[in-house]
Amino acid sequence: MWLRRGRVREVRLMSRNVKIGPPAGSLSSYLSRTWMLYAMLVLPVGFFVVFRYVPMGNIVIAFKDYNIFQGVQDSPWVGFRWFERAFADPQFLNALRNTLILNLLDLTFGFPAPIILSILLNELVFTRFKKITQTIVYLPHFISWIIISGMAVQLFAPGGGVVNVMLGKLGMEPVNFLGNPNNWVATFIGLGVWRSMGWGTIIYLAAITGINSELYEAAEVDGCGRWGKIWHVTLPGIRSTMVVLLILSLGNMLGTEFDRYWALINPVVLNVGDVISTLVFRVGIRSFQFSLTAAIGLFQSVIAVILLLTANFVARRLGERGIM
């Protein structure tokens, strides 16, 4: 009997020190446990609201004859006049064609490059050499295109460029890498692949690391060599990652890096190197044609969304997860 009374007294004493909080499933209980996570989201969400969503309200200037002194609200409506003017301009059509061609070439040569490089790095046996190689191939990503353009001039200049000097010593004719349109396109794509493929291997190496090692052991038992393991284990293991990155790349077919094109372009190759972003800067912003610039930008965004949704739909129809 005295044991039962003692337990009751102990329970009563313990209950006095217990703080009764909100129910476990209530909203206040959830916020009390996760408020720090939401506090960390304040700055990123604020950035997107201020610099991404608020400026969308000014997209109406694509349908107005915008005057900086009249403002967005008082500028007169002109309907689709700026779109008609853009599509009737041979410069815009040429820039659109160049944008599609250069982005397709970038996708053709630039997309498989980090995949191949990540597989080669994964196959390296010596850990120290592997880490050094990874560091070396990552570094070009952190070099700005302005610096890369200066390096390209020093390397590929037709007169005193390092490459042409070496070709001359070998008894070969100098190659005009930056002045000939075809050579400029090849140089442009090559520099893009060189700069981005090392950074792209980060995602693929992480995906390869997540592959179950027992799959490689099973493939080895089945008689697969090194190439067999890559084909039957590594590539299927990173297929979902490849699909997601391919969808994102297709969605950016009309979006171009302005600094890359502006740094490498020159008047001689303007016919093949002028893209939408450089055209908008030259014709729209420099000439204060903001309505024309907004119309072209809206066209780019709409086409990008259509390409993104189409690629995602095709991926889901083929059995992949997609991005949404």
C-alpha positions as CSV (number, residue, x, y, z in Angstrom):
1,M,0.0,0.0,0.0
2,W,2.7,2.4,0.9
3,L,4.5,1.7,-2.4
4,R,1.3,2.7,-4.3
5,R,1.0,5.9,-2.3
6,G,4.6,6.7,-2.9
7,R,4.2,6.3,-6.7
8,V,1.2,8.5,-6.7
9,R,3.1,11.2,-4.8
10,E,6.0,10.9,-7.2
11,V,3.8,11.2,-10.2
12,R,2.2,14.3,-8.7
13,L,5.6,15.9,-8.0
14,M,6.7,15.2,-11.5
15,S,3.6,16.6,-13.1
16,R,4.2,19.9,-11.3
17,N,7.5,20.4,-13.2
18,V,6.2,19.4,-16.6
19,K,5.4,22.3,-18.9
20,I,2.3,21.7,-20.8
21,G,2.8,22.9,-24.4
22,P,0.5,22.9,-27.5
23,P,-0.7,19.7,-28.9
24,A,1.8,17.8,-31.0
25,G,-0.3,18.1,-34.2
26,S,-1.2,21.8,-33.9
27,L,0.2,24.6,-36.1
28,S,1.8,26.4,-33.1
29,S,3.7,23.2,-32.2
30,Y,4.9,22.8,-35.7
31,L,6.0,26.5,-35.9
32,S,7.8,26.2,-32.5
33,R,9.9,23.4,-33.9
34,T,10.6,24.8,-37.4
35,W,10.5,28.6,-37.1
36,M,14.3,28.8,-37.7
37,L,13.9,27.1,-41.1
38,Y,11.3,29.6,-42.1
39,A,13.5,32.5,-40.8
40,M,16.3,31.3,-43.1
41,L,13.9,31.5,-46.1
42,V,13.1,35.2,-45.5
43,L,16.1,36.6,-47.4
44,P,15.8,34.2,-50.5
45,V,12.1,34.7,-50.7
46,G,12.5,38.5,-50.4
47,F,15.1,38.5,-53.1
48,F,12.8,36.7,-55.5
49,V,9.8,38.9,-54.7
50,V,11.7,42.2,-55.1
51,F,13.9,41.3,-58.1
52,R,11.8,38.7,-59.9
53,Y,8.1,39.1,-59.2
54,V,7.7,42.8,-58.7
55,P,9.4,43.7,-62.0
56,M,6.9,41.5,-63.8
57,G,4.3,44.2,-63.4
58,N,6.2,46.4,-65.9
59,I,6.0,43.8,-68.6
60,V,3.0,45.8,-69.9
61,I,5.4,48.2,-71.6
62,A,5.8,45.5,-74.3
63,F,2.2,46.5,-75.3
64,K,2.7,50.3,-74.9
65,D,4.7,53.1,-76.5
66,Y,6.7,53.5,-73.4
67,N,8.0,57.0,-72.6
68,I,10.3,57.4,-69.6
69,F,8.8,60.8,-68.8
70,Q,5.2,59.6,-69.0
71,G,5.8,56.4,-67.0
72,V,4.4,53.0,-67.3
73,Q,0.8,53.9,-66.5
74,D,0.4,56.9,-68.7
75,S,2.2,55.6,-71.8
76,P,-0.3,54.8,-74.6
77,W,-1.3,51.3,-75.6
78,V,-0.1,50.1,-79.0
79,G,-1.1,46.4,-78.9
80,F,1.3,44.0,-80.7
81,R,3.1,46.7,-82.7
82,W,6.5,46.0,-81.1
83,F,6.1,42.3,-81.7
84,E,5.3,42.9,-85.3
85,R,8.2,45.3,-85.7
86,A,10.6,42.7,-84.1
87,F,9.5,39.9,-86.4
88,A,9.7,42.2,-89.5
89,D,13.3,43.2,-88.6
90,P,15.9,41.1,-90.5
91,Q,18.4,41.7,-87.6
92,F,16.0,40.0,-85.1
93,L,15.4,37.1,-87.4
94,N,19.2,36.6,-87.9
95,A,19.7,36.9,-84.1
96,L,17.0,34.3,-83.5
97,R,18.5,31.9,-85.9
98,N,22.0,32.4,-84.4
99,T,20.6,31.9,-80.9
100,L,19.0,28.6,-81.8
101,I,22.0,27.3,-83.8
102,L,24.6,28.2,-81.1
103,N,22.5,26.9,-78.3
104,L,21.9,23.6,-80.2
105,L,25.7,23.3,-80.8
106,D,26.3,24.1,-77.1
107,L,23.8,21.4,-76.2
108,T,25.2,18.9,-78.6
109,F,28.8,19.2,-77.5
110,G,28.4,20.7,-74.0
111,F,25.8,18.4,-72.5
112,P,27.6,15.0,-72.9
113,A,31.0,16.5,-71.9
114,P,30.5,16.6,-68.1
115,I,28.9,13.1,-68.3
116,I,32.0,11.7,-70.0
117,L,34.3,13.6,-67.7
118,S,32.5,12.5,-64.5
119,I,32.6,8.8,-65.6
120,L,36.4,9.1,-66.4
121,L,37.0,10.7,-63.0
122,N,35.0,8.1,-61.3
123,E,37.1,5.4,-62.9
124,L,40.4,6.9,-61.6
125,V,42.0,4.6,-59.1
126,F,44.5,7.0,-57.5
127,T,42.6,9.2,-55.1
128,R,45.1,12.0,-54.9
129,F,45.4,12.3,-58.7
130,K,41.6,12.3,-58.9
131,K,41.2,15.2,-56.5
132,I,43.9,17.2,-58.3
133,T,42.2,16.6,-61.6
134,Q,38.8,17.6,-60.2
135,T,40.2,20.8,-58.9
136,I,41.9,21.7,-62.2
137,V,38.7,21.1,-64.3
138,Y,36.6,23.1,-61.8
139,L,38.8,26.2,-62.0
140,P,37.6,27.5,-65.5
141,H,34.1,28.0,-64.1
142,F,35.3,30.8,-61.8
143,I,37.0,32.7,-64.6
144,S,34.9,35.5,-66.1
145,W,34.2,35.7,-69.8
146,I,36.1,39.0,-70.0
147,I,39.3,37.3,-68.9
148,I,38.6,34.3,-71.1
149,S,38.2,36.6,-74.1
150,G,41.6,38.2,-73.4
151,M,43.1,34.7,-73.1
152,A,41.5,33.8,-76.4
153,V,43.0,36.8,-78.1
154,Q,46.5,35.9,-76.8
155,L,46.1,32.3,-77.8
156,F,44.3,32.5,-81.1
157,A,45.3,35.8,-82.6
158,P,46.2,35.3,-86.3
159,G,49.4,37.3,-86.0
160,G,51.2,36.7,-82.7
161,G,48.8,34.2,-81.0
162,V,50.5,31.3,-79.2
163,V,48.6,28.6,-81.2
164,N,49.4,30.2,-84.6
165,V,53.0,30.7,-83.6
166,M,53.3,27.0,-82.9
167,L,51.5,26.1,-86.2
168,G,54.0,28.3,-88.0
169,K,56.9,26.5,-86.4
170,L,55.4,23.3,-87.6
171,G,55.2,24.6,-91.2
172,M,51.5,25.1,-91.2
173,E,49.5,28.2,-92.3
174,P,48.1,30.4,-89.5
175,V,44.4,29.9,-88.7
176,N,42.1,32.9,-88.2
177,F,40.2,31.5,-85.2
178,L,38.4,34.7,-84.2
179,G,38.0,36.4,-87.6
180,N,36.6,33.6,-89.8
181,P,32.9,32.9,-89.1
182,N,33.1,29.1,-89.1
183,N,36.3,29.1,-87.1
184,W,34.8,31.6,-84.6
185,V,31.8,29.3,-84.0
186,A,34.0,26.3,-83.3
187,T,36.2,28.4,-81.0
188,F,33.1,29.8,-79.2
189,I,31.7,26.3,-78.6
190,G,35.0,24.9,-77.5
191,L,35.6,27.7,-75.0
192,G,32.1,27.2,-73.6
193,V,32.6,23.4,-73.2
194,W,36.0,24.0,-71.6
195,R,34.6,26.4,-69.1
196,S,31.4,24.5,-68.0
197,M,32.2,20.8,-68.2
198,G,34.2,20.7,-65.0
199,W,31.5,22.4,-63.0
200,G,28.9,20.1,-64.4
201,T,30.7,17.0,-63.2
202,I,29.8,18.0,-59.6
203,I,26.2,16.9,-60.1
204,Y,27.0,13.7,-62.0
205,L,29.7,12.6,-59.6
206,A,27.3,13.1,-56.7
207,A,24.7,10.9,-58.7
208,I,27.4,8.3,-59.3
209,T,28.3,8.2,-55.6
210,G,24.7,7.4,-54.8
211,I,24.7,4.2,-56.9
212,N,24.6,1.0,-54.8
213,S,28.0,-0.6,-55.0
214,E,26.4,-4.0,-54.9
215,L,25.2,-3.4,-58.5
216,Y,28.8,-3.2,-59.6
217,E,29.6,-6.4,-57.8
218,A,26.7,-8.2,-59.4
219,A,27.7,-6.9,-62.8
220,E,31.2,-8.2,-62.2
221,V,29.9,-11.6,-61.2
222,D,27.9,-11.6,-64.5
223,G,31.1,-11.1,-66.4
224,C,30.9,-7.4,-67.1
225,G,34.2,-5.6,-67.6
226,R,34.8,-1.9,-66.9
227,W,32.9,-0.7,-70.0
228,G,30.1,-3.1,-69.2
229,K,29.7,-1.7,-65.7
230,I,29.6,1.8,-67.1
231,W,27.0,0.9,-69.7
232,H,24.8,-1.3,-67.6
233,V,25.2,0.3,-64.1
234,T,26.6,3.8,-64.2
235,L,24.6,5.3,-67.0
236,P,21.3,3.9,-65.9
237,G,22.1,5.1,-62.4
238,I,22.5,8.7,-63.5
239,R,19.8,8.6,-66.2
240,S,17.2,10.6,-64.0
241,T,19.8,13.3,-63.3
242,M,20.7,13.5,-67.0
243,V,17.0,13.9,-67.9
244,V,16.4,16.7,-65.4
245,L,19.5,18.6,-66.6
246,L,18.5,18.1,-70.2
247,I,15.0,19.5,-69.6
248,L,16.5,22.5,-67.9
249,S,18.9,23.0,-70.9
250,L,16.1,22.8,-73.4
251,G,14.2,25.4,-71.4
252,N,17.1,27.7,-71.9
253,M,17.4,27.4,-75.6
254,L,16.6,31.0,-76.2
255,G,18.3,32.3,-73.1
256,T,21.9,33.3,-73.7
257,E,24.7,34.5,-71.5
258,F,25.2,38.1,-72.5
259,D,28.7,38.4,-71.2
260,R,29.9,35.4,-73.1
261,Y,28.7,36.6,-76.4
262,W,29.5,40.2,-75.9
263,A,33.1,39.4,-74.8
264,L,33.9,37.1,-77.7
265,I,32.0,38.7,-80.6
266,N,33.6,41.2,-83.0
267,P,32.2,43.1,-86.1
268,V,33.7,40.6,-88.5
269,V,31.6,37.7,-87.2
270,L,28.5,39.7,-86.3
271,N,26.5,37.7,-88.9
272,V,26.9,34.4,-87.0
273,G,27.6,35.7,-83.5
274,D,24.8,38.3,-83.0
275,V,22.2,36.7,-80.7
276,I,19.0,38.0,-79.1
277,S,20.8,39.2,-75.9
278,T,23.4,41.3,-77.8
279,L,20.7,42.6,-80.2
280,V,18.6,43.7,-77.3
281,F,21.5,45.6,-75.9
282,R,22.6,47.2,-79.1
283,V,19.2,48.1,-80.6
284,G,16.9,48.2,-77.6
285,I,18.8,49.5,-74.5
286,R,21.4,51.7,-76.3
287,S,18.7,53.3,-78.4
288,F,16.3,53.6,-75.5
289,Q,13.7,51.4,-77.2
290,F,12.5,49.8,-74.0
291,S,9.2,48.6,-75.3
292,L,10.9,46.7,-78.1
293,T,13.3,45.2,-75.5
294,A,10.4,44.1,-73.3
295,A,8.6,42.6,-76.3
296,I,11.6,40.5,-77.3
297,G,12.2,39.5,-73.7
298,L,8.5,38.4,-73.3
299,F,8.8,36.4,-76.5
300,Q,11.9,34.6,-75.1
301,S,10.2,33.8,-71.8
302,V,7.1,32.4,-73.4
303,I,9.1,30.2,-75.8
304,A,11.3,29.0,-72.9
305,V,8.3,28.0,-70.8
306,I,6.8,26.1,-73.8
307,L,10.0,24.3,-74.4
308,L,10.4,23.4,-70.7
309,L,6.9,22.1,-70.4
310,T,7.2,20.1,-73.6
311,A,10.5,18.5,-72.6
312,N,9.0,17.7,-69.2
313,F,5.9,16.1,-70.8
314,V,8.0,14.0,-73.1
315,A,10.2,12.8,-70.2
316,R,7.2,11.8,-68.1
317,R,5.7,10.0,-71.1
318,L,8.9,8.0,-71.4
319,G,8.7,7.0,-67.8
320,E,11.1,9.5,-66.2
321,R,10.2,11.7,-63.2
322,G,10.9,15.0,-64.9
323,I,11.0,18.2,-62.9
324,M,7.4,18.7,-61.9
